[in-house]
Amino acid sequence: MEQYELLWQKALGAIERSISRLAYTTFVEKLVPVDLDGTTIILQADTKVFATGTVRVADKILEAFKKSETGITDFTIYLADSQTPFYTSVHLPEENDDSLIDPKFTFDTLVEGDSNRFACAAARAVVEDPGNAYNPLFIYGASGLGKTHLLHAIANELKKKKPQLKIMYTTCERFTNDLIDLIRQGKSSQSAGGEIFRRRYRLVDVLLVDDVQFLSRKQSTQEEFFHTFNELYANNKQIILTADCHPKEIELLEERLVTRFQGGMTAEILEPTIEMKVAILQKKAEKDKKILPTDVAYFLANNSDGDVRSLEGLLNKVIFASLLKDQTITVELAKETLSLSKPVDDGNDALTADEVIDTVCNYFGVSKADVIGKKKNKELVEPRQICVYLMTELMNIPLVSIGQALGGRDHTTVIYARKKVAELVKTNPKTETQVNDLKNMLLKR
């Protein structure tokens, strides 16, 4: 006899003494134990009548568990012909799971401009009519452009305007980790633990998920996310997703998810213009109660990588330097702080963009014209992205110069390529070998 069967037999003695004889013999005695999920006994009922009769005395059964000294604290009932729990006594959180929503990220603290105006308008429309305006809303763009800020802004605005709604903000990584924990603990999707997982993500009015590009290659996570998406959508619940690229560009994402992600509204956030960068810097400086001269703001904007996060990082460095040296913020202080006042060494030993491109082309056996051209064949995209990565690793030149060297590509493309190869170096041994080979060739030239 299995352990859960022995424990159930022991618990039955305490239950029999706690409820009426009729209820015990008619309903509880006919239940069949099928599993033990932690301290929750999983039971099966032949019919809905037996299950309903048991639920009517659930409180007394739970009290009996405490007296039985079996360690059982809860129970879940399945009908014989169903994979969905008929009832579970396990506590399921009913309050909003908003612990991850950052109150600092609101529409008021977000700088709007040409690069994000469409996404912001779509976000505001969702706030006004969740589940109906645009569902799902899929916001995408390179890292550091404000997607997460916008996601939190939506959540905060919904909490203020529609407090009755249950809002769930999470990241794709957290969703995946929750699923992995469930699998690691040996809990099936039919267990009480599986039910808690499903209800956590499905019994909500608004689900916001950040960085869904991390669904790439994760088959089990994609499967669970697909069913979560379907259930929410079927019940007219709002879904808002962000990623660093368009749904079609997420590597090895199941086609059924791609079509669903595109089924509502896709909104791209682009790199901010110089004027918008200046506005972002001045707004942040104002928030920090610092005076940022316009010429310094333009200097930082022109020397940033293009994303908002790096822009704010530069400002933080300059502000810290002004406090440390007890000086007002000036362009000279900014140059000194960011080590940008000294020109890049133009000596004979300095590596050039052309040398990087030529070396990579020879290594992969492709032409330079194709690499800096517009073709998007896989055999050209890979060397092109590696060129970007090597230039950012080995050369002290602005990203805009890298883009120009590779056929006039913009900041967003350069940043994406750098990030893409950096991830592959960590996860793909072949790419790691290729990059290391090329680094050695360039450094020993």
C-alpha positions in Angstrom: 0.0 0.0 0.0 1.3 3.5 -1.0 2.1 6.0 1.8 -0.7 8.3 0.7 -3.2 5.4 1.1 -1.9 4.6 4.6 -2.2 8.2 5.6 -5.7 8.5 4.2 -6.8 5.4 6.1 -5.5 6.9 9.3 -7.2 10.3 8.5 -10.5 8.6 7.8 -10.7 7.5 11.5 -10.6 11.1 12.6 -13.0 12.2 9.8 -15.5 9.5 10.8 -15.6 10.9 14.4 -16.0 14.5 13.1 -19.0 14.2 10.7 -22.4 12.5 10.6 -22.5 8.8 9.9 -24.7 9.5 6.8 -22.2 12.0 5.3 -19.3 9.7 6.0 -20.8 6.5 4.4 -22.5 8.3 1.6 -19.7 10.6 0.4 -16.3 10.6 2.1 -15.9 6.8 2.4 -16.3 6.5 -1.4 -13.4 8.8 -2.2 -10.2 7.2 -3.5 -6.8 8.6 -2.6 -4.5 8.8 -5.7 -1.6 11.0 -4.7 0.0 13.2 -2.0 1.2 16.6 -3.0 3.2 17.9 0.0 0.6 18.1 2.8 -2.3 17.9 0.4 -4.1 14.6 -0.2 -5.4 14.2 -3.8 -8.7 12.4 -4.0 -10.9 11.1 -6.8 -14.7 10.9 -6.8 -16.7 8.8 -9.2 -19.5 11.4 -9.5 -20.1 15.0 -9.0 -22.7 14.1 -6.3 -20.0 12.4 -4.1 -17.6 15.3 -4.6 -20.3 17.9 -3.8 -21.4 16.0 -0.6 -17.8 16.0 0.6 -17.3 19.7 -0.1 -20.3 20.5 2.2 -18.4 19.1 5.2 -14.9 20.4 4.1 -14.4 22.5 7.2 -15.0 19.5 9.5 -12.7 17.4 7.3 -9.9 20.0 7.7 -10.4 20.1 11.5 -10.2 16.3 11.5 -6.9 16.4 9.6 -5.4 18.4 12.5 -6.4 15.7 14.9 -5.3 12.8 12.8 -1.5 13.4 13.2 -1.0 12.4 9.6 0.6 15.6 8.5 -2.2 16.1 5.9 -3.5 19.7 6.0 -5.6 20.0 2.8 -7.4 18.0 0.1 -8.1 18.3 -3.6 -10.9 16.4 -5.3 -10.9 15.4 -9.0 -13.8 13.8 -10.8 -12.9 10.5 -12.5 -13.3 11.8 -16.0 -11.7 15.2 -15.5 -8.2 16.6 -15.3 -9.3 19.9 -13.7 -9.8 19.9 -9.9 -13.4 20.0 -8.8 -12.4 21.5 -5.5 -9.3 22.3 -3.5 -9.0 23.5 0.1 -5.6 24.8 -0.6 -5.4 28.6 0.1 -5.2 30.4 -3.2 -4.3 34.1 -3.0 -7.2 36.3 -4.0 -5.5 39.7 -3.5 -3.7 41.4 -6.3 -0.2 40.1 -6.7 1.2 43.6 -7.3 4.4 43.3 -5.2 6.5 43.6 -8.3 4.8 46.7 -9.7 7.1 49.6 -9.2 5.1 52.7 -8.1 7.9 55.1 -9.4 7.1 54.1 -13.0 4.0 56.0 -14.1 2.8 57.9 -17.1 3.7 61.1 -15.4 7.3 60.1 -15.1 7.5 58.8 -18.7 8.8 61.1 -21.3 6.7 60.8 -24.5 8.0 61.6 -28.0 8.0 60.4 -31.6 9.8 57.2 -30.7 7.2 55.9 -28.2 4.1 58.0 -28.9 2.2 55.2 -30.6 3.0 52.7 -27.9 2.0 55.1 -25.2 -1.4 55.9 -27.0 -2.1 52.1 -27.2 -1.2 51.7 -23.5 -3.6 54.5 -22.5 -6.4 53.0 -24.6 -5.9 49.6 -22.8 -6.2 51.4 -19.4 -9.5 52.9 -20.5 -11.0 49.7 -21.8 -9.0 46.6 -20.6 -9.9 43.4 -22.5 -11.5 45.2 -25.4 -9.3 48.0 -26.7 -6.3 46.1 -27.9 -5.9 42.5 -26.7 -3.2 41.4 -26.6 -1.0 44.6 -26.6 2.5 43.6 -27.6 5.1 46.3 -27.1 8.6 45.7 -28.5 11.9 47.4 -29.0 15.6 47.2 -28.1 16.7 46.9 -24.5 16.7 50.1 -22.4 14.1 52.1 -24.4 11.4 52.1 -21.7 9.2 49.0 -22.3 9.3 48.0 -18.7 8.5 51.6 -17.6 5.5 51.6 -19.8 4.3 48.2 -18.5 4.5 49.4 -14.9 2.8 52.7 -15.9 -0.1 50.7 -17.3 -0.3 48.6 -14.1 -0.2 51.7 -11.8 -2.8 53.6 -13.8 -5.1 50.6 -13.7 -4.7 50.2 -10.0 -5.7 53.9 -9.6 -8.6 54.0 -12.1 -9.9 50.4 -11.7 -9.0 49.1 -8.3 -11.5 46.3 -8.5 -9.4 44.6 -11.1 -7.0 41.8 -10.2 -3.7 42.7 -11.8 -0.7 40.4 -12.2 2.7 41.7 -13.3 5.5 39.2 -13.9 8.5 38.6 -16.0 8.9 35.7 -18.5 11.8 34.5 -16.3 9.6 34.4 -13.2 6.9 32.5 -15.1 9.4 30.0 -16.3 11.0 29.6 -12.8 7.6 29.0 -11.2 7.0 26.3 -13.8 10.4 24.8 -13.3 9.9 24.7 -9.5 6.6 22.9 -10.0 8.4 20.3 -12.2 11.4 20.0 -9.8 9.1 19.3 -6.9 7.6 16.4 -8.8 4.2 18.0 -8.9 2.0 17.2 -11.9 -0.2 19.7 -13.6 -3.1 17.9 -12.0 -1.8 18.3 -8.5 -2.8 21.0 -6.0 0.5 22.7 -6.7 -0.3 22.7 -10.4 -3.7 24.2 -9.6 -2.1 27.0 -7.6 0.3 27.7 -10.5 -2.6 27.9 -13.0 -4.8 30.0 -10.8 -2.0 32.4 -10.0 -1.7 33.3 -13.7 -5.2 32.7 -15.0 -7.5 34.0 -12.4 -6.6 37.6 -13.1 -8.2 40.5 -15.0 -5.0 41.8 -16.4 -1.8 39.9 -17.0 1.4 41.9 -17.8 4.5 39.9 -18.8 7.9 41.4 -19.5 10.6 40.0 -21.8 8.6 37.3 -23.5 11.5 36.7 -25.9 12.8 34.4 -23.2 10.1 31.9 -24.2 12.6 31.1 -27.0 13.5 27.4 -27.1 11.6 26.6 -23.9 9.0 24.0 -25.1 7.3 23.3 -21.8 7.1 26.9 -20.9 5.6 27.8 -24.3 3.0 25.0 -23.8 1.9 26.3 -20.4 2.0 29.9 -21.6 -0.1 29.0 -24.6 -2.9 27.6 -22.4 -2.6 30.5 -20.0 -3.0 33.0 -22.9 -5.9 31.1 -24.4 -7.9 30.9 -21.1 -7.4 34.6 -20.4 -8.2 35.7 -23.9 -11.4 33.5 -24.0 -12.6 35.2 -20.8 -11.9 38.7 -22.2 -9.1 39.4 -19.8 -6.4 41.9 -20.9 -2.9 40.6 -21.8 0.0 43.0 -22.2 3.4 41.7 -23.3 6.9 43.2 -24.0 9.8 41.8 -25.9 13.1 43.1 -27.4 11.9 42.2 -30.9 8.8 41.6 -33.0 6.9 38.3 -32.3 8.1 36.9 -35.7 11.7 37.5 -34.7 11.6 35.5 -31.5 13.8 32.5 -32.2 12.0 29.1 -32.2 8.7 30.5 -30.9 5.8 28.2 -31.8 3.8 29.6 -34.7 0.6 29.4 -32.7 2.0 31.8 -30.1 3.4 34.1 -32.8 -0.1 34.4 -34.4 -1.7 35.1 -31.0 0.9 37.7 -30.0 0.1 39.6 -33.3 -3.7 39.2 -32.9 -4.3 42.5 -31.1 -1.9 45.4 -31.4 1.9 45.4 -31.9 3.6 48.7 -31.0 7.3 49.4 -31.5 9.4 51.7 -29.3 12.3 53.2 -31.2 15.5 54.9 -30.1 14.7 58.4 -28.8 15.7 61.4 -30.9 18.3 63.8 -29.6 15.6 66.2 -28.4 13.8 63.4 -26.6 17.0 62.3 -24.9 17.6 65.8 -23.7 14.1 65.9 -22.3 14.6 62.6 -20.5 17.9 63.8 -19.0 16.3 67.1 -17.8 13.3 65.3 -16.3 15.5 62.9 -14.4 17.8 65.8 -13.2 14.7 67.7 -12.1 13.5 64.7 -10.2 16.9 64.4 -8.5 16.7 68.2 -7.7 19.8 68.9 -9.9 20.4 71.7 -12.4 21.4 70.3 -15.8 22.5 72.9 -18.3 21.2 72.4 -21.8 24.6 72.1 -23.3 25.5 69.3 -20.9 22.3 67.5 -21.7 23.1 67.7 -25.4 26.6 66.5 -24.8 25.4 63.4 -22.9 22.7 62.7 -25.5 25.2 62.8 -28.3 27.6 60.4 -26.5 25.1 57.8 -25.2 24.6 54.4 -26.6 21.0 55.3 -27.6 19.0 53.6 -24.9 17.4 55.4 -22.0 19.1 53.2 -19.4 22.6 54.0 -20.5 21.6 57.7 -20.9 20.5 57.8 -17.3 23.7 56.0 -16.3 25.8 58.7 -17.8 23.8 61.4 -16.0 24.3 59.5 -12.7 28.0 59.5 -13.1 28.2 63.2 -13.8 25.9 64.1 -10.9 28.1 61.9 -8.6 31.3 63.6 -9.9 29.8 67.1 -9.2 29.0 66.1 -5.7 32.3 64.5 -5.1 34.3 67.5 -6.4 31.8 70.0 -5.2 31.5 71.5 -8.7 28.6 72.7 -10.8 27.7 70.5 -13.7 29.5 71.6 -16.9 30.5 70.1 -20.2 34.1 70.0 -19.1 33.2 68.1 -16.0 31.1 65.7 -18.0 34.0 65.1 -20.4 36.4 64.5 -17.6 34.1 62.2 -15.8 33.3 60.1 -18.8 36.8 60.1 -20.1 35.6 61.6 -23.4 37.9 64.6 -23.5 40.8 62.5 -24.8 40.7 61.5 -28.4 41.0 57.9 -29.4 44.6 56.9 -30.2 45.1 57.1 -33.9 48.5 55.4 -33.9 49.5 52.6 -36.3 48.5 50.0 -33.7 44.9 51.2 -33.4 42.4 48.7 -34.7 40.1 50.0 -37.4 36.5 49.0 -38.4 37.7 47.9 -41.8 40.2 45.5 -40.3 37.5 43.9 -38.1 35.1 43.6 -41.1 37.9 42.2 -43.4 39.0 39.6 -40.8 35.5 38.4 -40.1 34.7 38.2 -43.8 37.8 36.1 -44.4 37.0 33.9 -41.5 33.4 33.1 -42.6 34.2 33.1 -46.3 31.8 35.9 -47.3 32.3 39.2 -49.1 32.5 42.6 -47.4 29.9 44.0 -49.8 27.4 41.4 -48.6 28.2 41.9 -44.9 27.7 45.7 -45.1 24.8 45.3 -47.5 21.1 44.8 -46.9 20.8 41.1 -47.4 19.4 39.2 -44.4 20.5 35.6 -45.2 21.6 33.8 -42.0 25.1 33.2 -43.4 25.5 37.0 -43.6 23.6 38.1 -40.5 25.8 36.1 -38.2 29.1 37.6 -39.4 27.5 41.0 -39.4 26.4 40.7 -35.8 29.8 39.4 -34.8 31.5 42.4 -36.4 29.3 44.6 -34.2 30.2 42.7 -31.1 34.0 42.7 -31.8 34.0 46.4 -32.5 32.2 47.2 -29.2 34.6 44.8 -27.4 37.9 45.8 -29.0 37.4 49.4 -30.2 36.7 52.7 -28.4 34.3 54.2 -30.9 30.7 55.4 -30.6 27.9 53.0 -31.7 26.9 55.4 -34.4 30.3 54.9 -36.0 29.9 51.2 -35.9 26.6 51.5 -37.6 28.1 53.7 -40.3 30.9 51.2 -40.9 28.4 48.5 -41.4 26.4 50.1 -44.2 24.6 52.9 -42.2 22.8 50.8 -39.7 21.0 52.6 -36.8 21.7 52.4 -33.1 18.8 50.0 -32.4 20.2 47.4 -34.9 23.7 47.8 -33.5 22.6 47.4 -29.9 20.5 44.4 -30.7 23.4 42.7 -32.6 25.8 43.3 -29.7 23.3 41.9 -27.2 22.5 38.9 -29.4 26.1 37.8 -29.8 26.9 38.5 -26.1 24.1 36.0 -25.2 25.3 33.4 -27.8 28.8 33.6 -26.5 27.5 32.5 -23.1 25.1 29.8 -24.4 26.5 28.5 -27.7 30.0 26.9 -27.7 30.3 27.3 -31.5 29.8 31.1 -31.3 32.1 31.3 -28.3 34.9 29.6 -30.3 34.3 31.7 -33.4 34.5 35.0 -31.4 37.6 33.9 -29.4 39.3 32.9 -32.7 38.6 36.2 -34.2 39.7 38.2 -31.1 43.0 36.3 -31.2 43.5 37.0 -34.9 42.7 40.7 -34.4 44.9 41.2 -31.4 47.9 39.4 -32.9 47.6 41.1 -36.3 
